[in-house]
């Protein structure tokens, strides 16, 4: 059996992103449009 070398964290640190980061991710996800044409997929950022 393979030995796993990763360590388990005893406690998970709570991540607190800044307001600017959250705002950027939300605006990026709202501007992103995915178009499928046949077997091709196009990702467009619409601003």
PQR file of N, CA, C, O and H, with PARSE charges and radii, in Angstrom:
ATOM      1  N   UNK A   1       0.845  -1.187   0.000 -0.4000 1.5000
ATOM      2  CA  UNK A   1       0.000   0.000   0.000 -0.0000 2.0000
ATOM      3  C   UNK A   1       0.885   1.242   0.000  0.5500 1.7000
ATOM      4  O   UNK A   1       1.891   1.293   0.708 -0.5500 1.4000
ATOM      5  N   UNK A   2       0.517   2.222  -0.777 -0.4000 1.5000
ATOM      6  CA  UNK A   2       1.305   3.454  -0.889 -0.0000 2.0000
ATOM      7  C   UNK A   2       1.180   4.287   0.374  0.5500 1.7000
ATOM      8  O   UNK A   2       0.114   4.366   0.985 -0.5500 1.4000
ATOM      9  H   UNK A   2      -0.300   2.181  -1.352  0.4000 1.0000
ATOM     10  N   UNK A   3       2.295   4.909   0.753 -0.4000 1.5000
ATOM     11  CA  UNK A   3       2.290   5.770   1.929 -0.0000 2.0000
ATOM     12  C   UNK A   3       1.968   7.198   1.496  0.5500 1.7000
ATOM     13  O   UNK A   3       2.570   7.714   0.554 -0.5500 1.4000
ATOM     14  H   UNK A   3       3.161   4.844   0.257  0.4000 1.0000
ATOM     15  N   UNK A   4       1.041   7.822   2.165 -0.4000 1.5000
ATOM     16  CA  UNK A   4       0.667   9.199   1.866 -0.0000 2.0000
ATOM     17  C   UNK A   4       1.529  10.140   2.699  0.5500 1.7000
ATOM     18  O   UNK A   4       1.601  10.008   3.921 -0.5500 1.4000
ATOM     19  H   UNK A   4       0.551   7.403   2.930  0.4000 1.0000
ATOM     20  N   UNK A   5       2.178  11.086   2.036 -0.4000 1.5000
ATOM     21  CA  UNK A   5       3.087  11.989   2.715 -0.0000 2.0000
ATOM     22  C   UNK A   5       2.469  13.338   3.046  0.5500 1.7000
ATOM     23  O   UNK A   5       3.125  14.184   3.653 -0.5500 1.4000
ATOM     24  H   UNK A   5       2.119  11.193   1.044  0.4000 1.0000
ATOM     25  N   UNK A   6       1.244  13.545   2.665 -0.4000 1.5000
ATOM     26  CA  UNK A   6       0.618  14.825   2.978 -0.0000 2.0000
ATOM     27  C   UNK A   6       0.203  14.858   4.441  0.5500 1.7000
ATOM     28  O   UNK A   6      -0.176  13.841   5.023 -0.5500 1.4000
ATOM     29  H   UNK A   6       0.712  12.857   2.172  0.4000 1.0000
ATOM     30  N   UNK A   7       0.282  16.036   5.014 -0.4000 1.5000
ATOM     31  CA  UNK A   7      -0.087  16.196   6.417 -0.0000 2.0000
ATOM     32  C   UNK A   7      -1.503  16.735   6.503  0.5500 1.7000
ATOM     33  O   UNK A   7      -1.901  17.588   5.710 -0.5500 1.4000
ATOM     34  H   UNK A   7       0.590  16.862   4.542  0.4000 1.0000
ATOM     35  N   UNK A   8      -2.245  16.246   7.449 -0.4000 1.5000
ATOM     36  CA  UNK A   8      -3.598  16.750   7.663 -0.0000 2.0000
ATOM     37  C   UNK A   8      -3.537  17.946   8.600  0.5500 1.7000
ATOM     38  O   UNK A   8      -2.833  17.932   9.610 -0.5500 1.4000
ATOM     39  H   UNK A   8      -1.921  15.554   8.094  0.4000 1.0000
ATOM     40  N   UNK A   9      -4.284  18.970   8.247 -0.4000 1.5000
ATOM     41  CA  UNK A   9      -4.353  20.132   9.116 -0.0000 2.0000
ATOM     42  C   UNK A   9      -5.323  19.844  10.246  0.5500 1.7000
ATOM     43  O   UNK A   9      -6.386  19.260  10.035 -0.5500 1.4000
ATOM     44  H   UNK A   9      -4.856  18.981   7.427  0.4000 1.0000
ATOM     45  N   UNK A  10      -4.952  20.255  11.434 -0.4000 1.5000
ATOM     46  CA  UNK A  10      -5.829  20.028  12.575 -0.0000 2.0000
ATOM     47  C   UNK A  10      -7.004  20.993  12.569  0.5500 1.7000
ATOM     48  O   UNK A  10      -8.103  20.649  13.005 -0.5500 1.4000
ATOM     49  H   UNK A  10      -4.089  20.730  11.606  0.4000 1.0000
ATOM     50  N   UNK A  11      -6.769  22.188  12.078 -0.4000 1.5000
ATOM     51  CA  UNK A  11      -7.860  23.157  11.972 -0.0000 2.0000
ATOM     52  C   UNK A  11      -7.743  23.866  10.632  0.5500 1.7000
ATOM     53  O   UNK A  11      -6.646  24.158  10.157 -0.5500 1.4000
ATOM     54  H   UNK A  11      -5.876  22.467  11.723  0.4000 1.0000
ATOM     55  N   UNK A  12      -8.867  24.128  10.048 -0.4000 1.5000
ATOM     56  CA  UNK A  12      -8.892  24.804   8.757 -0.0000 2.0000
ATOM     57  C   UNK A  12      -8.972  26.306   9.001  0.5500 1.7000
ATOM     58  O   UNK A  12      -9.866  26.798   9.690 -0.5500 1.4000
ATOM     59  H   UNK A  12      -9.758  23.891  10.434  0.4000 1.0000
ATOM     60  N   UNK A  13      -8.010  27.021   8.416 -0.4000 1.5000
ATOM     61  CA  UNK A  13      -8.003  28.469   8.583 -0.0000 2.0000
ATOM     62  C   UNK A  13      -9.142  29.087   7.774  0.5500 1.7000
ATOM     63  O   UNK A  13      -9.391  28.703   6.631 -0.5500 1.4000
ATOM     64  H   UNK A  13      -7.284  26.622   7.856  0.4000 1.0000
ATOM     65  N   UNK A  14      -9.814  30.032   8.376 -0.4000 1.5000
ATOM     66  CA  UNK A  14     -10.914  30.704   7.695 -0.0000 2.0000
ATOM     67  C   UNK A  14     -10.349  31.775   6.774  0.5500 1.7000
ATOM     68  O   UNK A  14      -9.567  32.628   7.194 -0.5500 1.4000
ATOM     69  H   UNK A  14      -9.612  30.344   9.304  0.4000 1.0000
ATOM     70  N   UNK A  15     -10.759  31.716   5.512 -0.4000 1.5000
ATOM     71  CA  UNK A  15     -10.262  32.685   4.545 -0.0000 2.0000
ATOM     72  C   UNK A  15     -11.194  33.886   4.521  0.5500 1.7000
ATOM     73  O   UNK A  15     -12.415  33.738   4.466 -0.5500 1.4000
ATOM     74  H   UNK A  15     -11.394  31.023   5.171  0.4000 1.0000
ATOM     75  N   UNK A  16     -10.611  35.070   4.564 -0.4000 1.5000
ATOM     76  CA  UNK A  16     -11.401  36.297   4.545 -0.0000 2.0000
ATOM     77  C   UNK A  16     -10.912  37.180   3.404  0.5500 1.7000
ATOM     78  O   UNK A  16      -9.993  37.977   3.589 -0.5500 1.4000
ATOM     79  H   UNK A  16      -9.619  35.190   4.609  0.4000 1.0000
ATOM     80  N   UNK A  17     -11.526  37.044   2.211 -0.4000 1.5000
ATOM     81  CA  UNK A  17     -11.099  37.875   1.083 -0.0000 2.0000
ATOM     82  C   UNK A  17     -11.559  39.318   1.271  0.5500 1.7000
ATOM     83  O   UNK A  17     -12.539  39.590   1.965 -0.5500 1.4000
ATOM     84  H   UNK A  17     -12.273  36.396   2.061  0.4000 1.0000
ATOM     85  N   UNK A  18     -10.840  40.224   0.645 -0.4000 1.5000
ATOM     86  CA  UNK A  18     -11.210  41.637   0.741 -0.0000 2.0000
ATOM     87  C   UNK A  18     -12.453  41.914  -0.104  0.5500 1.7000
ATOM     88  O   UNK A  18     -12.821  41.118  -0.968 -0.5500 1.4000
ATOM     89  H   UNK A  18     -10.045  40.003   0.081  0.4000 1.0000
ATOM     90  N   UNK A  19     -13.086  43.039   0.157 -0.4000 1.5000
ATOM     91  CA  UNK A  19     -14.284  43.418  -0.603 -0.0000 2.0000
ATOM     92  C   UNK A  19     -13.954  43.618  -2.074  0.5500 1.7000
ATOM     93  O   UNK A  19     -14.768  43.312  -2.945 -0.5500 1.4000
ATOM     94  H   UNK A  19     -12.787  43.685   0.860  0.4000 1.0000
ATOM     95  N   UNK A  20     -12.753  44.134  -2.353 -0.4000 1.5000
ATOM     96  CA  UNK A  20     -12.338  44.350  -3.738 -0.0000 2.0000
ATOM     97  C   UNK A  20     -12.218  43.025  -4.482  0.5500 1.7000
ATOM     98  O   UNK A  20     -12.591  42.935  -5.652 -0.5500 1.4000
ATOM     99  H   UNK A  20     -12.092  44.382  -1.646  0.4000 1.0000
ATOM    100  N   UNK A  21     -11.703  42.001  -3.815 -0.4000 1.5000
ATOM    101  CA  UNK A  21     -11.553  40.684  -4.441 -0.0000 2.0000
ATOM    102  C   UNK A  21     -12.909  40.083  -4.769  0.5500 1.7000
ATOM    103  O   UNK A  21     -13.110  39.555  -5.863 -0.5500 1.4000
ATOM    104  H   UNK A  21     -11.400  42.075  -2.865  0.4000 1.0000
ATOM    105  N   UNK A  22     -13.830  40.158  -3.838 -0.4000 1.5000
ATOM    106  CA  UNK A  22     -15.174  39.619  -4.058 -0.0000 2.0000
ATOM    107  C   UNK A  22     -15.864  40.372  -5.187  0.5500 1.7000
ATOM    108  O   UNK A  22     -16.511  39.765  -6.040 -0.5500 1.4000
ATOM    109  H   UNK A  22     -13.667  40.587  -2.949  0.4000 1.0000
ATOM    110  N   UNK A  23     -15.727  41.689  -5.190 -0.4000 1.5000
ATOM    111  CA  UNK A  23     -16.335  42.503  -6.242 -0.0000 2.0000
ATOM    112  C   UNK A  23     -15.759  42.155  -7.609  0.5500 1.7000
ATOM    113  O   UNK A  23     -16.501  42.061  -8.586 -0.5500 1.4000
ATOM    114  H   UNK A  23     -15.202  42.182  -4.496  0.4000 1.0000
ATOM    115  N   UNK A  24     -14.439  41.964  -7.689 -0.4000 1.5000
ATOM    116  CA  UNK A  24     -13.796  41.607  -8.954 -0.0000 2.0000
ATOM    117  C   UNK A  24     -14.293  40.265  -9.465  0.5500 1.7000
ATOM    118  O   UNK A  24     -14.605  40.135 -10.649 -0.5500 1.4000
ATOM    119  H   UNK A  24     -13.836  42.041  -6.895  0.4000 1.0000
ATOM    120  N   UNK A  25     -14.371  39.278  -8.605 -0.4000 1.5000
ATOM    121  CA  UNK A  25     -14.812  37.940  -9.020 -0.0000 2.0000
ATOM    122  C   UNK A  25     -16.265  37.964  -9.481  0.5500 1.7000
ATOM    123  O   UNK A  25     -16.604  37.323 -10.476 -0.5500 1.4000
ATOM    124  H   UNK A  25     -14.117  39.384  -7.643  0.4000 1.0000
ATOM    125  N   UNK A  26     -17.117  38.683  -8.784 -0.4000 1.5000
ATOM    126  CA  UNK A  26     -18.523  38.768  -9.181 -0.0000 2.0000
ATOM    127  C   UNK A  26     -18.693  39.476 -10.522  0.5500 1.7000
ATOM    128  O   UNK A  26     -19.462  39.021 -11.369 -0.5500 1.4000
ATOM    129  H   UNK A  26     -16.842  39.204  -7.976  0.4000 1.0000
ATOM    130  N   UNK A  27     -17.985  40.577 -10.721 -0.4000 1.5000
ATOM    131  CA  UNK A  27     -18.115  41.291 -11.992 -0.0000 2.0000
ATOM    132  C   UNK A  27     -17.529  40.477 -13.136  0.5500 1.7000
ATOM    133  O   UNK A  27     -18.057  40.510 -14.248 -0.5500 1.4000
ATOM    134  H   UNK A  27     -17.360  40.947 -10.033  0.4000 1.0000
ATOM    135  N   UNK A  28     -16.448  39.749 -12.883 -0.4000 1.5000
ATOM    136  CA  UNK A  28     -15.845  38.896 -13.916 -0.0000 2.0000
ATOM    137  C   UNK A  28     -16.800  37.779 -14.312  0.5500 1.7000
ATOM    138  O   UNK A  28     -16.973  37.495 -15.497 -0.5500 1.4000
ATOM    139  H   UNK A  28     -16.020  39.723 -11.980  0.4000 1.0000
ATOM    140  N   UNK A  29     -17.418  37.147 -13.323 -0.4000 1.5000
ATOM    141  CA  UNK A  29     -18.316  36.030 -13.629 -0.0000 2.0000
ATOM    142  C   UNK A  29     -19.577  36.507 -14.351  0.5500 1.7000
ATOM    143  O   UNK A  29     -20.129  35.770 -15.169 -0.5500 1.4000
ATOM    144  H   UNK A  29     -17.277  37.377 -12.360  0.4000 1.0000
ATOM    145  N   UNK A  30     -20.039  37.721 -14.064 -0.4000 1.5000
ATOM    146  CA  UNK A  30     -21.212  38.249 -14.754 -0.0000 2.0000
ATOM    147  C   UNK A  30     -20.887  38.647 -16.185  0.5500 1.7000
ATOM    148  O   UNK A  30     -21.759  38.594 -17.052 -0.5500 1.4000
ATOM    149  H   UNK A  30     -19.591  38.320 -13.400  0.4000 1.0000
ATOM    150  N   UNK A  31     -19.638  39.046 -16.448 -0.4000 1.5000
ATOM    151  CA  UNK A  31     -19.245  39.479 -17.788 -0.0000 2.0000
ATOM    152  C   UNK A  31     -18.850  38.309 -18.683  0.5500 1.7000
ATOM    153  O   UNK A  31     -18.759  38.472 -19.900 -0.5500 1.4000
ATOM    154  H   UNK A  31     -18.929  39.089 -15.744  0.4000 1.0000
ATOM    155  N   UNK A  32     -18.617  37.147 -18.112 -0.4000 1.5000
ATOM    156  CA  UNK A  32     -18.153  36.006 -18.899 -0.0000 2.0000
ATOM    157  C   UNK A  32     -19.328  35.276 -19.540  0.5500 1.7000
ATOM    158  O   UNK A  32     -20.285  34.893 -18.867 -0.5500 1.4000
ATOM    159  H   UNK A  32     -18.691  37.014 -17.124  0.4000 1.0000
ATOM    160  N   UNK A  33     -19.235  35.096 -20.842 -0.4000 1.5000
ATOM    161  CA  UNK A  33     -20.267  34.380 -21.595 -0.0000 2.0000
ATOM    162  C   UNK A  33     -19.616  33.202 -22.307  0.5500 1.7000
ATOM    163  O   UNK A  33     -18.561  33.350 -22.923 -0.5500 1.4000
ATOM    164  H   UNK A  33     -18.458  35.408 -21.388  0.4000 1.0000
ATOM    165  N   UNK A  34     -20.241  32.038 -22.223 -0.4000 1.5000
ATOM    166  CA  UNK A  34     -19.738  30.831 -22.871 -0.0000 2.0000
ATOM    167  C   UNK A  34     -20.701  30.453 -23.984  0.5500 1.7000
ATOM    168  O   UNK A  34     -21.902  30.302 -23.755 -0.5500 1.4000
ATOM    169  H   UNK A  34     -21.098  31.917 -21.722  0.4000 1.0000
ATOM    170  N   UNK A  35     -20.167  30.301 -25.190 -0.4000 1.5000
ATOM    171  CA  UNK A  35     -20.969  29.967 -26.362 -0.0000 2.0000
ATOM    172  C   UNK A  35     -20.459  28.651 -26.927  0.5500 1.7000
ATOM    173  O   UNK A  35     -19.268  28.505 -27.201 -0.5500 1.4000
ATOM    174  H   UNK A  35     -19.193  30.424 -25.375  0.4000 1.0000
ATOM    175  N   UNK A  36     -21.370  27.688 -27.103 -0.4000 1.5000
ATOM    176  CA  UNK A  36     -21.010  26.403 -27.692 -0.0000 2.0000
ATOM    177  C   UNK A  36     -21.520  26.349 -29.123  0.5500 1.7000
ATOM    178  O   UNK A  36     -22.702  26.576 -29.381 -0.5500 1.4000
ATOM    179  H   UNK A  36     -22.338  27.807 -26.881  0.4000 1.0000
ATOM    180  N   UNK A  37     -20.617  26.045 -30.052 -0.4000 1.5000
ATOM    181  CA  UNK A  37     -20.956  25.916 -31.464 -0.0000 2.0000
ATOM    182  C   UNK A  37     -20.420  24.568 -31.920  0.5500 1.7000
ATOM    183  O   UNK A  37     -19.216  24.392 -32.107 -0.5500 1.4000
ATOM    184  H   UNK A  37     -19.657  25.860 -29.842  0.4000 1.0000
ATOM    185  N   UNK A  38     -21.327  23.630 -32.093 -0.4000 1.5000
ATOM    186  CA  UNK A  38     -20.888  22.286 -32.479 -0.0000 2.0000
ATOM    187  C   UNK A  38     -20.029  21.681 -31.385  0.5500 1.7000
ATOM    188  O   UNK A  38     -20.470  21.567 -30.241 -0.5500 1.4000
ATOM    189  H   UNK A  38     -22.305  23.774 -31.941  0.4000 1.0000
ATOM    190  N   UNK A  39     -18.808  21.293 -31.723 -0.4000 1.5000
ATOM    191  CA  UNK A  39     -17.884  20.723 -30.744 -0.0000 2.0000
ATOM    192  C   UNK A  39     -16.970  21.770 -30.122  0.5500 1.7000
ATOM    193  O   UNK A  39     -16.138  21.438 -29.278 -0.5500 1.4000
ATOM    194  H   UNK A  39     -18.450  21.386 -32.652  0.4000 1.0000
ATOM    195  N   UNK A  40     -17.111  23.020 -30.523 -0.4000 1.5000
ATOM    196  CA  UNK A  40     -16.248  24.091 -30.035 -0.0000 2.0000
ATOM    197  C   UNK A  40     -16.933  24.879 -28.926  0.5500 1.7000
ATOM    198  O   UNK A  40     -18.153  25.044 -28.925 -0.5500 1.4000
ATOM    199  H   UNK A  40     -17.788  23.290 -31.209  0.4000 1.0000
ATOM    200  N   UNK A  41     -16.131  25.360 -27.986 -0.4000 1.5000
ATOM    201  CA  UNK A  41     -16.627  26.202 -26.904 -0.0000 2.0000
ATOM    202  C   UNK A  41     -15.833  27.498 -26.901  0.5500 1.7000
ATOM    203  O   UNK A  41     -14.602  27.476 -26.878 -0.5500 1.4000
ATOM    204  H   UNK A  41     -15.140  25.226 -27.987  0.4000 1.0000
ATOM    205  N   UNK A  42     -16.534  28.627 -26.925 -0.4000 1.5000
ATOM    206  CA  UNK A  42     -15.899  29.937 -26.910 -0.0000 2.0000
ATOM    207  C   UNK A  42     -16.234  30.632 -25.600  0.5500 1.7000
ATOM    208  O   UNK A  42     -17.394  30.683 -25.189 -0.5500 1.4000
ATOM    209  H   UNK A  42     -17.534  28.644 -26.944  0.4000 1.0000
ATOM    210  N   UNK A  43     -15.201  31.170 -24.945 -0.4000 1.5000
ATOM    211  CA  UNK A  43     -15.386  31.938 -23.720 -0.0000 2.0000
ATOM    212  C   UNK A  43     -15.104  33.399 -24.037  0.5500 1.7000
ATOM    213  O   UNK A  43     -14.005  33.738 -24.478 -0.5500 1.4000
ATOM    214  H   UNK A  43     -14.260  31.129 -25.278  0.4000 1.0000
ATOM    215  N   UNK A  44     -16.086  34.265 -23.817 -0.4000 1.5000
ATOM    216  CA  UNK A  44     -15.950  35.690 -24.127 -0.0000 2.0000
ATOM    217  C   UNK A  44     -16.147  36.508 -22.865  0.5500 1.7000
ATOM    218  O   UNK A  44     -17.007  36.204 -22.038 -0.5500 1.4000
ATOM    219  H   UNK A  44     -16.979  33.990 -23.459  0.4000 1.0000
ATOM    220  N   UNK A  45     -15.335  37.557 -22.728 -0.4000 1.5000
ATOM    221  CA  UNK A  45     -15.535  38.518 -21.655 -0.0000 2.0000
ATOM    222  C   UNK A  45     -16.223  39.727 -22.280  0.5500 1.7000
ATOM    223  O   UNK A  45     -15.630  40.434 -23.095 -0.5500 1.4000
ATOM    224  H   UNK A  45     -14.637  37.804 -23.400  0.4000 1.0000
ATOM    225  N   UNK A  46     -17.473  39.961 -21.896 -0.4000 1.5000
ATOM    226  CA  UNK A  46     -18.286  41.027 -22.469 -0.0000 2.0000
ATOM    227  C   UNK A  46     -18.324  42.178 -21.470  0.5500 1.7000
ATOM    228  O   UNK A  46     -18.896  42.067 -20.386 -0.5500 1.4000
ATOM    229  H   UNK A  46     -17.955  39.387 -21.234  0.4000 1.0000
ATOM    230  N   UNK A  47     -17.703  43.282 -21.863 -0.4000 1.5000
ATOM    231  CA  UNK A  47     -17.710  44.465 -20.993 -0.0000 2.0000
ATOM    232  C   UNK A  47     -18.493  45.567 -21.630  0.5500 1.7000
ATOM    233  O   UNK A  47     -18.618  46.648 -21.055 -0.5500 1.4000
ATOM    234  H   UNK A  47     -17.239  43.373 -22.745  0.4000 1.0000
TER
END
